[in-house]
Amino acid sequence: MDYPSARCALGCGGFKPDEHGNAVMMDQKMPAGVEAKAFAITVEKEEGSDKPTSPVMLMGTVPAGA
């Protein structure tokens, strides 16, 4: 599978899993003119980061036309 490069990554918010390891992110706005091709989760410092600073832990692609 061809994953988008981390060079084109954008920070889109953070979350903290609950005591059971569950978390949900909803209603994250993409910048105008940006079309998501994939989403990835990295582990970052609590204050966040504009770009990933750690390895990708989970990644999924967005189907064309979604």
PDB file with one MODEL, atoms N, CA, C and O in Angstrom:
MODEL        1
ATOM      1  N   MET A   1       0.856  -1.180   0.000  1.00  0.00           N
ATOM      2  CA  MET A   1       0.000   0.000   0.000  1.00  0.00           C
ATOM      3  C   MET A   1       0.893   1.233   0.000  1.00  0.00           C
ATOM      4  O   MET A   1       1.905   1.257   0.702  1.00  0.00           O
ATOM      5  N   ASP A   2       0.550   2.230  -0.754  1.00  0.00           N
ATOM      6  CA  ASP A   2       1.321   3.464  -0.862  1.00  0.00           C
ATOM      7  C   ASP A   2       0.770   4.491   0.113  1.00  0.00           C
ATOM      8  O   ASP A   2      -0.300   5.054  -0.116  1.00  0.00           O
ATOM      9  N   TYR A   3       1.497   4.742   1.206  1.00  0.00           N
ATOM     10  CA  TYR A   3       1.052   5.707   2.204  1.00  0.00           C
ATOM     11  C   TYR A   3       1.592   7.084   1.885  1.00  0.00           C
ATOM     12  O   TYR A   3       2.719   7.208   1.407  1.00  0.00           O
ATOM     13  N   PRO A   4       0.805   8.130   2.142  1.00  0.00           N
ATOM     14  CA  PRO A   4       1.304   9.492   1.943  1.00  0.00           C
ATOM     15  C   PRO A   4       2.518   9.738   2.821  1.00  0.00           C
ATOM     16  O   PRO A   4       2.641   9.167   3.905  1.00  0.00           O
ATOM     17  N   SER A   5       3.393  10.572   2.356  1.00  0.00           N
ATOM     18  CA  SER A   5       4.617  10.883   3.085  1.00  0.00           C
ATOM     19  C   SER A   5       4.331  11.717   4.312  1.00  0.00           C
ATOM     20  O   SER A   5       3.401  12.523   4.318  1.00  0.00           O
ATOM     21  N   ALA A   6       5.126  11.529   5.357  1.00  0.00           N
ATOM     22  CA  ALA A   6       5.003  12.347   6.565  1.00  0.00           C
ATOM     23  C   ALA A   6       5.330  13.807   6.255  1.00  0.00           C
ATOM     24  O   ALA A   6       4.987  14.686   7.046  1.00  0.00           O
ATOM     25  N   ARG A   7       5.980  14.086   5.129  1.00  0.00           N
ATOM     26  CA  ARG A   7       6.291  15.474   4.771  1.00  0.00           C
ATOM     27  C   ARG A   7       5.032  16.284   4.514  1.00  0.00           C
ATOM     28  O   ARG A   7       5.066  17.510   4.614  1.00  0.00           O
ATOM     29  N   CYS A   8       3.943  15.647   4.191  1.00  0.00           N
ATOM     30  CA  CYS A   8       2.707  16.374   3.922  1.00  0.00           C
ATOM     31  C   CYS A   8       1.738  16.268   5.092  1.00  0.00           C
ATOM     32  O   CYS A   8       0.555  16.575   4.946  1.00  0.00           O
ATOM     33  N   ALA A   9       2.228  15.836   6.251  1.00  0.00           N
ATOM     34  CA  ALA A   9       1.365  15.636   7.418  1.00  0.00           C
ATOM     35  C   ALA A   9       0.958  16.958   8.054  1.00  0.00           C
ATOM     36  O   ALA A   9       1.725  17.920   8.076  1.00  0.00           O
ATOM     37  N   LEU A  10      -0.246  16.983   8.563  1.00  0.00           N
ATOM     38  CA  LEU A  10      -0.773  18.134   9.299  1.00  0.00           C
ATOM     39  C   LEU A  10      -1.235  17.661  10.661  1.00  0.00           C
ATOM     40  O   LEU A  10      -1.822  16.586  10.785  1.00  0.00           O
ATOM     41  N   GLY A  11      -0.973  18.455  11.678  1.00  0.00           N
ATOM     42  CA  GLY A  11      -1.524  18.148  12.989  1.00  0.00           C
ATOM     43  C   GLY A  11      -3.017  18.440  12.963  1.00  0.00           C
ATOM     44  O   GLY A  11      -3.429  19.477  12.443  1.00  0.00           O
ATOM     45  N   CYS A  12      -3.825  17.560  13.507  1.00  0.00           N
ATOM     46  CA  CYS A  12      -5.279  17.812  13.495  1.00  0.00           C
ATOM     47  C   CYS A  12      -5.899  17.546  14.854  1.00  0.00           C
ATOM     48  O   CYS A  12      -7.048  17.118  14.953  1.00  0.00           O
ATOM     49  N   GLY A  13      -5.134  17.803  15.888  1.00  0.00           N
ATOM     50  CA  GLY A  13      -5.689  17.667  17.222  1.00  0.00           C
ATOM     51  C   GLY A  13      -5.126  16.484  17.967  1.00  0.00           C
ATOM     52  O   GLY A  13      -4.450  15.624  17.402  1.00  0.00           O
ATOM     53  N   GLY A  14      -5.418  16.462  19.229  1.00  0.00           N
ATOM     54  CA  GLY A  14      -4.936  15.379  20.067  1.00  0.00           C
ATOM     55  C   GLY A  14      -6.064  14.798  20.884  1.00  0.00           C
ATOM     56  O   GLY A  14      -7.158  15.359  20.950  1.00  0.00           O
ATOM     57  N   PHE A  15      -5.790  13.673  21.504  1.00  0.00           N
ATOM     58  CA  PHE A  15      -6.769  13.036  22.364  1.00  0.00           C
ATOM     59  C   PHE A  15      -6.036  12.216  23.406  1.00  0.00           C
ATOM     60  O   PHE A  15      -4.875  11.851  23.220  1.00  0.00           O
ATOM     61  N   LYS A  16      -6.714  11.930  24.495  1.00  0.00           N
ATOM     62  CA  LYS A  16      -6.189  11.055  25.539  1.00  0.00           C
ATOM     63  C   LYS A  16      -7.143   9.883  25.691  1.00  0.00           C
ATOM     64  O   LYS A  16      -8.334  10.078  25.931  1.00  0.00           O
ATOM     65  N   PRO A  17      -6.630   8.672  25.554  1.00  0.00           N
ATOM     66  CA  PRO A  17      -7.488   7.511  25.783  1.00  0.00           C
ATOM     67  C   PRO A  17      -7.944   7.456  27.245  1.00  0.00           C
ATOM     68  O   PRO A  17      -7.238   7.920  28.140  1.00  0.00           O
ATOM     69  N   ASP A  18      -9.137   6.882  27.477  1.00  0.00           N
ATOM     70  CA  ASP A  18      -9.626   6.720  28.847  1.00  0.00           C
ATOM     71  C   ASP A  18      -8.939   5.522  29.504  1.00  0.00           C
ATOM     72  O   ASP A  18      -8.033   4.925  28.923  1.00  0.00           O
ATOM     73  N   GLU A  19      -9.371   5.178  30.703  1.00  0.00           N
ATOM     74  CA  GLU A  19      -8.732   4.089  31.456  1.00  0.00           C
ATOM     75  C   GLU A  19      -8.868   2.733  30.762  1.00  0.00           C
ATOM     76  O   GLU A  19      -8.161   1.791  31.117  1.00  0.00           O
ATOM     77  N   HIS A  20      -9.764   2.620  29.780  1.00  0.00           N
ATOM     78  CA  HIS A  20      -9.943   1.383  29.025  1.00  0.00           C
ATOM     79  C   HIS A  20      -9.210   1.409  27.678  1.00  0.00           C
ATOM     80  O   HIS A  20      -9.253   0.437  26.924  1.00  0.00           O
ATOM     81  N   GLY A  21      -8.536   2.532  27.382  1.00  0.00           N
ATOM     82  CA  GLY A  21      -7.817   2.670  26.115  1.00  0.00           C
ATOM     83  C   GLY A  21      -8.673   3.173  24.977  1.00  0.00           C
ATOM     84  O   GLY A  21      -8.236   3.133  23.827  1.00  0.00           O
ATOM     85  N   ASN A  22      -9.884   3.647  25.254  1.00  0.00           N
ATOM     86  CA  ASN A  22     -10.802   4.134  24.219  1.00  0.00           C
ATOM     87  C   ASN A  22     -10.697   5.644  24.065  1.00  0.00           C
ATOM     88  O   ASN A  22     -10.498   6.362  25.044  1.00  0.00           O
ATOM     89  N   ALA A  23     -10.829   6.117  22.843  1.00  0.00           N
ATOM     90  CA  ALA A  23     -10.832   7.553  22.573  1.00  0.00           C
ATOM     91  C   ALA A  23     -11.611   7.812  21.291  1.00  0.00           C
ATOM     92  O   ALA A  23     -11.707   6.941  20.427  1.00  0.00           O
ATOM     93  N   VAL A  24     -12.167   9.018  21.172  1.00  0.00           N
ATOM     94  CA  VAL A  24     -12.919   9.414  19.986  1.00  0.00           C
ATOM     95  C   VAL A  24     -12.527  10.837  19.613  1.00  0.00           C
ATOM     96  O   VAL A  24     -12.421  11.703  20.482  1.00  0.00           O
ATOM     97  N   MET A  25     -12.314  11.079  18.337  1.00  0.00           N
ATOM     98  CA  MET A  25     -12.108  12.436  17.816  1.00  0.00           C
ATOM     99  C   MET A  25     -13.205  12.698  16.809  1.00  0.00           C
ATOM    100  O   MET A  25     -13.432  11.894  15.905  1.00  0.00           O
ATOM    101  N   MET A  26     -13.888  13.823  16.964  1.00  0.00           N
ATOM    102  CA  MET A  26     -14.976  14.149  16.051  1.00  0.00           C
ATOM    103  C   MET A  26     -14.878  15.613  15.645  1.00  0.00           C
ATOM    104  O   MET A  26     -14.308  16.433  16.364  1.00  0.00           O
ATOM    105  N   ASP A  27     -15.443  15.929  14.477  1.00  0.00           N
ATOM    106  CA  ASP A  27     -15.579  17.312  14.009  1.00  0.00           C
ATOM    107  C   ASP A  27     -14.254  18.055  13.887  1.00  0.00           C
ATOM    108  O   ASP A  27     -14.172  19.233  14.233  1.00  0.00           O
ATOM    109  N   GLN A  28     -13.218  17.380  13.399  1.00  0.00           N
ATOM    110  CA  GLN A  28     -11.952  18.059  13.139  1.00  0.00           C
ATOM    111  C   GLN A  28     -12.020  18.688  11.752  1.00  0.00           C
ATOM    112  O   GLN A  28     -12.277  17.989  10.772  1.00  0.00           O
ATOM    113  N   LYS A  29     -11.796  19.979  11.657  1.00  0.00           N
ATOM    114  CA  LYS A  29     -11.856  20.701  10.382  1.00  0.00           C
ATOM    115  C   LYS A  29     -10.519  20.623   9.662  1.00  0.00           C
ATOM    116  O   LYS A  29      -9.467  20.837  10.266  1.00  0.00           O
ATOM    117  N   MET A  30     -10.563  20.321   8.386  1.00  0.00           N
ATOM    118  CA  MET A  30      -9.367  20.342   7.543  1.00  0.00           C
ATOM    119  C   MET A  30      -9.192  21.761   7.015  1.00  0.00           C
ATOM    120  O   MET A  30     -10.178  22.468   6.806  1.00  0.00           O
ATOM    121  N   PRO A  31      -7.945  22.186   6.795  1.00  0.00           N
ATOM    122  CA  PRO A  31      -7.734  23.505   6.200  1.00  0.00           C
ATOM    123  C   PRO A  31      -8.396  23.589   4.826  1.00  0.00           C
ATOM    124  O   PRO A  31      -8.519  22.580   4.131  1.00  0.00           O
ATOM    125  N   ALA A  32      -8.823  24.790   4.435  1.00  0.00           N
ATOM    126  CA  ALA A  32      -9.462  24.995   3.129  1.00  0.00           C
ATOM    127  C   ALA A  32      -8.563  24.478   2.010  1.00  0.00           C
ATOM    128  O   ALA A  32      -7.361  24.743   1.996  1.00  0.00           O
ATOM    129  N   GLY A  33      -9.150  23.746   1.081  1.00  0.00           N
ATOM    130  CA  GLY A  33      -8.420  23.243  -0.079  1.00  0.00           C
ATOM    131  C   GLY A  33      -7.622  21.974   0.172  1.00  0.00           C
ATOM    132  O   GLY A  33      -6.960  21.479  -0.740  1.00  0.00           O
ATOM    133  N   VAL A  34      -7.666  21.437   1.378  1.00  0.00           N
ATOM    134  CA  VAL A  34      -6.918  20.217   1.698  1.00  0.00           C
ATOM    135  C   VAL A  34      -7.862  19.028   1.655  1.00  0.00           C
ATOM    136  O   VAL A  34      -8.923  19.038   2.279  1.00  0.00           O
ATOM    137  N   GLU A  35      -7.466  18.009   0.916  1.00  0.00           N
ATOM    138  CA  GLU A  35      -8.241  16.775   0.833  1.00  0.00           C
ATOM    139  C   GLU A  35      -7.457  15.662   1.510  1.00  0.00           C
ATOM    140  O   GLU A  35      -6.339  15.350   1.097  1.00  0.00           O
ATOM    141  N   ALA A  36      -8.029  15.066   2.539  1.00  0.00           N
ATOM    142  CA  ALA A  36      -7.343  13.995   3.269  1.00  0.00           C
ATOM    143  C   ALA A  36      -7.249  12.738   2.414  1.00  0.00           C
ATOM    144  O   ALA A  36      -8.222  12.325   1.783  1.00  0.00           O
ATOM    145  N   LYS A  37      -6.071  12.140   2.403  1.00  0.00           N
ATOM    146  CA  LYS A  37      -5.855  10.870   1.710  1.00  0.00           C
ATOM    147  C   LYS A  37      -5.642   9.744   2.721  1.00  0.00           C
ATOM    148  O   LYS A  37      -5.846   8.569   2.414  1.00  0.00           O
ATOM    149  N   ALA A  38      -5.229  10.125   3.931  1.00  0.00           N
ATOM    150  CA  ALA A  38      -4.997   9.149   4.993  1.00  0.00           C
ATOM    151  C   ALA A  38      -4.969   9.869   6.331  1.00  0.00           C
ATOM    152  O   ALA A  38      -4.792  11.085   6.398  1.00  0.00           O
ATOM    153  N   PHE A  39      -5.147   9.103   7.382  1.00  0.00           N
ATOM    154  CA  PHE A  39      -5.011   9.609   8.743  1.00  0.00           C
ATOM    155  C   PHE A  39      -4.059   8.682   9.479  1.00  0.00           C
ATOM    156  O   PHE A  39      -4.073   7.469   9.265  1.00  0.00           O
ATOM    157  N   ALA A  40      -3.237   9.250  10.341  1.00  0.00           N
ATOM    158  CA  ALA A  40      -2.276   8.457  11.103  1.00  0.00           C
ATOM    159  C   ALA A  40      -2.254   8.935  12.542  1.00  0.00           C
ATOM    160  O   ALA A  40      -2.540  10.097  12.833  1.00  0.00           O
ATOM    161  N   ILE A  41      -1.911   8.029  13.431  1.00  0.00           N
ATOM    162  CA  ILE A  41      -1.786   8.356  14.843  1.00  0.00           C
ATOM    163  C   ILE A  41      -0.331   8.172  15.250  1.00  0.00           C
ATOM    164  O   ILE A  41       0.281   7.137  14.987  1.00  0.00           O
ATOM    165  N   THR A  42       0.208   9.205  15.901  1.00  0.00           N
ATOM    166  CA  THR A  42       1.547   9.145  16.471  1.00  0.00           C
ATOM    167  C   THR A  42       1.436   9.495  17.954  1.00  0.00           C
ATOM    168  O   THR A  42       0.436  10.067  18.387  1.00  0.00           O
ATOM    169  N   VAL A  43       2.443   9.160  18.712  1.00  0.00           N
ATOM    170  CA  VAL A  43       2.486   9.514  20.134  1.00  0.00           C
ATOM    171  C   VAL A  43       3.327  10.784  20.250  1.00  0.00           C
ATOM    172  O   VAL A  43       4.501  10.803  19.880  1.00  0.00           O
ATOM    173  N   GLU A  44       2.708  11.840  20.768  1.00  0.00           N
ATOM    174  CA  GLU A  44       3.386  13.137  20.873  1.00  0.00           C
ATOM    175  C   GLU A  44       3.344  13.645  22.299  1.00  0.00           C
ATOM    176  O   GLU A  44       2.604  13.128  23.136  1.00  0.00           O
ATOM    177  N   LYS A  45       4.147  14.665  22.568  1.00  0.00           N
ATOM    178  CA  LYS A  45       4.093  15.318  23.873  1.00  0.00           C
ATOM    179  C   LYS A  45       2.703  15.919  24.059  1.00  0.00           C
ATOM    180  O   LYS A  45       2.006  16.195  23.082  1.00  0.00           O
ATOM    181  N   GLU A  46       2.305  16.121  25.306  1.00  0.00           N
ATOM    182  CA  GLU A  46       0.954  16.598  25.598  1.00  0.00           C
ATOM    183  C   GLU A  46       0.642  17.925  24.923  1.00  0.00           C
ATOM    184  O   GLU A  46      -0.505  18.157  24.541  1.00  0.00           O
ATOM    185  N   GLU A  47       1.625  18.798  24.767  1.00  0.00           N
ATOM    186  CA  GLU A  47       1.374  20.098  24.121  1.00  0.00           C
ATOM    187  C   GLU A  47       1.166  19.976  22.609  1.00  0.00           C
ATOM    188  O   GLU A  47       0.792  20.953  21.960  1.00  0.00           O
ATOM    189  N   GLY A  48       1.402  18.800  22.045  1.00  0.00           N
ATOM    190  CA  GLY A  48       1.140  18.574  20.631  1.00  0.00           C
ATOM    191  C   GLY A  48       2.290  18.982  19.742  1.00  0.00           C
ATOM    192  O   GLY A  48       3.335  19.428  20.215  1.00  0.00           O
ATOM    193  N   SER A  49       2.084  18.825  18.444  1.00  0.00           N
ATOM    194  CA  SER A  49       3.106  19.133  17.445  1.00  0.00           C
ATOM    195  C   SER A  49       2.419  19.377  16.106  1.00  0.00           C
ATOM    196  O   SER A  49       1.426  18.725  15.784  1.00  0.00           O
ATOM    197  N   ASP A  50       2.951  20.323  15.325  1.00  0.00           N
ATOM    198  CA  ASP A  50       2.397  20.580  13.992  1.00  0.00           C
ATOM    199  C   ASP A  50       2.682  19.441  13.028  1.00  0.00           C
ATOM    200  O   ASP A  50       1.897  19.185  12.115  1.00  0.00           O
ATOM    201  N   LYS A  51       3.800  18.757  13.226  1.00  0.00           N
ATOM    202  CA  LYS A  51       4.219  17.641  12.370  1.00  0.00           C
ATOM    203  C   LYS A  51       4.552  16.453  13.265  1.00  0.00           C
ATOM    204  O   LYS A  51       4.909  16.650  14.427  1.00  0.00           O
ATOM    205  N   PRO A  52       4.448  15.236  12.761  1.00  0.00           N
ATOM    206  CA  PRO A  52       4.778  14.060  13.575  1.00  0.00           C
ATOM    207  C   PRO A  52       6.237  14.089  14.025  1.00  0.00           C
ATOM    208  O   PRO A  52       7.125  14.463  13.259  1.00  0.00           O
ATOM    209  N   THR A  53       6.476  13.689  15.279  1.00  0.00           N
ATOM    210  CA  THR A  53       7.842  13.604  15.795  1.00  0.00           C
ATOM    211  C   THR A  53       8.172  12.188  16.255  1.00  0.00           C
ATOM    212  O   THR A  53       9.264  11.942  16.767  1.00  0.00           O
ATOM    213  N   SER A  54       7.238  11.256  16.078  1.00  0.00           N
ATOM    214  CA  SER A  54       7.463   9.870  16.471  1.00  0.00           C
ATOM    215  C   SER A  54       6.956   8.948  15.355  1.00  0.00           C
ATOM    216  O   SER A  54       6.264   9.399  14.442  1.00  0.00           O
ATOM    217  N   PRO A  55       7.297   7.672  15.429  1.00  0.00           N
ATOM    218  CA  PRO A  55       6.813   6.739  14.400  1.00  0.00           C
ATOM    219  C   PRO A  55       5.283   6.642  14.389  1.00  0.00           C
ATOM    220  O   PRO A  55       4.630   6.855  15.411  1.00  0.00           O
ATOM    221  N   VAL A  56       4.736   6.325  13.242  1.00  0.00           N
ATOM    222  CA  VAL A  56       3.292   6.127  13.088  1.00  0.00           C
ATOM    223  C   VAL A  56       2.903   4.836  13.800  1.00  0.00           C
ATOM    224  O   VAL A  56       3.497   3.782  13.571  1.00  0.00           O
ATOM    225  N   MET A  57       1.890   4.935  14.673  1.00  0.00           N
ATOM    226  CA  MET A  57       1.396   3.780  15.415  1.00  0.00           C
ATOM    227  C   MET A  57       0.220   3.117  14.702  1.00  0.00           C
ATOM    228  O   MET A  57       0.036   1.904  14.794  1.00  0.00           O
ATOM    229  N   LEU A  58      -0.575   3.918  13.992  1.00  0.00           N
ATOM    230  CA  LEU A  58      -1.765   3.424  13.295  1.00  0.00           C
ATOM    231  C   LEU A  58      -2.019   4.331  12.111  1.00  0.00           C
ATOM    232  O   LEU A  58      -1.932   5.552  12.242  1.00  0.00           O
ATOM    233  N   MET A  59      -2.332   3.758  10.949  1.00  0.00           N
ATOM    234  CA  MET A  59      -2.620   4.569   9.760  1.00  0.00           C
ATOM    235  C   MET A  59      -3.707   3.899   8.941  1.00  0.00           C
ATOM    236  O   MET A  59      -3.767   2.673   8.842  1.00  0.00           O
ATOM    237  N   GLY A  60      -4.559   4.717   8.359  1.00  0.00           N
ATOM    238  CA  GLY A  60      -5.602   4.224   7.478  1.00  0.00           C
ATOM    239  C   GLY A  60      -5.825   5.208   6.346  1.00  0.00           C
ATOM    240  O   GLY A  60      -5.699   6.418   6.533  1.00  0.00           O
ATOM    241  N   THR A  61      -6.150   4.699   5.191  1.00  0.00           N
ATOM    242  CA  THR A  61      -6.401   5.560   4.039  1.00  0.00           C
ATOM    243  C   THR A  61      -7.870   5.937   3.959  1.00  0.00           C
ATOM    244  O   THR A  61      -8.731   5.280   4.543  1.00  0.00           O
ATOM    245  N   VAL A  62      -8.137   6.999   3.231  1.00  0.00           N
ATOM    246  CA  VAL A  62      -9.497   7.470   3.014  1.00  0.00           C
ATOM    247  C   VAL A  62      -9.893   7.058   1.595  1.00  0.00           C
ATOM    248  O   VAL A  62      -9.187   7.389   0.642  1.00  0.00           O
ATOM    249  N   PRO A  63     -11.005   6.344   1.438  1.00  0.00           N
ATOM    250  CA  PRO A  63     -11.421   5.927   0.086  1.00  0.00           C
ATOM    251  C   PRO A  63     -11.652   7.138  -0.819  1.00  0.00           C
ATOM    252  O   PRO A  63     -12.136   8.171  -0.358  1.00  0.00           O
ATOM    253  N   ALA A  64     -11.315   7.020  -2.076  1.00  0.00           N
ATOM    254  CA  ALA A  64     -11.535   8.086  -3.049  1.00  0.00           C
ATOM    255  C   ALA A  64     -13.005   8.474  -3.070  1.00  0.00           C
ATOM    256  O   ALA A  64     -13.881   7.609  -3.090  1.00  0.00           O
ATOM    257  N   GLY A  65     -13.272   9.768  -3.064  1.00  0.00           N
ATOM    258  CA  GLY A  65     -14.628  10.270  -3.113  1.00  0.00           C
ATOM    259  C   GLY A  65     -15.348  10.279  -1.774  1.00  0.00           C
ATOM    260  O   GLY A  65     -16.529  10.619  -1.704  1.00  0.00           O
ATOM    261  N   ALA A  66     -14.650   9.912  -0.722  1.00  0.00           N
ATOM    262  CA  ALA A  66     -15.292   9.878   0.621  1.00  0.00           C
ATOM    263  C   ALA A  66     -15.402  11.260   1.208  1.00  0.00           C
ATOM    264  O   ALA A  66     -15.909  11.421   2.319  1.00  0.00           O
TER     265      ALA A  66
ENDMDL
END
